[in-house]
Amino acid sequence: MNINERIRYLRKSELKMTQQAFATRIKISRSNMGNIETGEVSVTDRVISSICEEFGVIFGICVILICISSFMMMMNIAIKI
């Protein structure tokens, strides 16, 4: 499962939220949320950080995700977690 799929799983299965509600909480547009979930756009450090802050994901895990995400984007590699 890649990071995009994990975000969708968190939103839909764990939090039972619509894309609109989730996107509003992390301060992005609904269309951007959809694009993140489908992998059309990369997940930014800010989005990961906002998800961690807004939904109480453990900070250490978020730091690791941000580091992995940044490295993978630099190397132009798809993120699989």
C-alpha positions as CSV (number, residue, x, y, z in Angstrom):
1,M,0.0,0.0,0.0
2,N,1.5,3.3,-1.0
3,I,1.2,6.6,0.9
4,N,-1.7,7.8,-1.3
5,E,-3.7,4.6,-0.6
6,R,-2.9,4.9,3.1
7,I,-4.3,8.4,3.2
8,R,-7.4,7.3,1.5
9,Y,-7.7,4.4,3.9
10,L,-7.3,6.7,6.9
11,R,-9.9,9.1,5.6
12,K,-12.5,6.6,4.4
13,S,-12.1,3.5,6.6
14,E,-10.8,4.9,9.9
15,L,-12.2,8.4,10.1
16,K,-15.3,7.7,7.9
17,M,-15.0,11.2,6.3
18,T,-15.8,12.5,2.9
19,Q,-13.0,13.9,0.7
20,Q,-14.5,17.4,1.3
21,A,-14.6,17.1,5.1
22,F,-11.1,15.7,5.3
23,A,-9.7,18.3,2.8
24,T,-11.3,21.1,4.7
25,R,-9.7,20.0,8.0
26,I,-6.2,19.9,6.4
27,K,-6.8,23.1,4.4
28,I,-6.7,21.8,0.8
29,S,-9.3,21.7,-1.9
30,R,-11.5,18.6,-2.4
31,S,-10.1,18.2,-5.9
32,N,-6.5,18.2,-4.6
33,M,-7.5,15.6,-2.0
34,G,-8.9,13.4,-4.8
35,N,-5.7,13.9,-6.8
36,I,-3.6,12.9,-3.8
37,E,-5.6,9.8,-3.2
38,T,-5.3,8.6,-6.8
39,G,-1.6,9.5,-7.1
40,E,-2.1,12.2,-9.7
41,V,-0.2,14.6,-7.4
42,S,2.6,14.0,-4.9
43,V,1.9,14.2,-1.2
44,T,3.7,17.3,0.1
45,D,5.4,17.6,3.5
46,R,2.7,20.2,4.5
47,V,-0.1,17.8,3.7
48,I,1.5,15.0,5.8
49,S,2.2,17.5,8.6
50,S,-1.4,18.7,8.5
51,I,-2.8,15.2,8.6
52,C,-0.6,14.4,11.6
53,E,-1.6,17.6,13.5
54,E,-5.3,17.4,12.7
55,F,-5.9,13.8,13.3
56,G,-3.4,13.0,16.0
57,V,-1.1,10.8,14.1
58,I,2.1,10.2,16.1
59,F,4.6,13.0,15.4
60,G,7.6,10.6,15.1
61,I,5.9,8.6,12.4
62,C,5.0,11.9,10.5
63,V,8.6,13.0,10.6
64,I,9.7,9.7,9.1
65,L,7.0,9.9,6.5
66,I,8.1,13.5,5.6
67,C,11.7,12.4,5.3
68,I,10.9,9.3,3.2
69,S,8.5,11.4,1.0
70,S,11.1,14.1,0.4
71,F,13.8,11.6,-0.4
72,M,11.6,9.6,-2.8
73,M,10.5,12.8,-4.6
74,M,14.1,13.8,-4.9
75,M,14.9,10.4,-6.4
76,N,11.7,10.4,-8.4
77,I,10.6,7.1,-6.9
78,A,7.1,6.0,-6.0
79,I,6.5,5.8,-2.3
80,K,5.4,2.3,-1.0
81,I,4.9,1.9,2.7
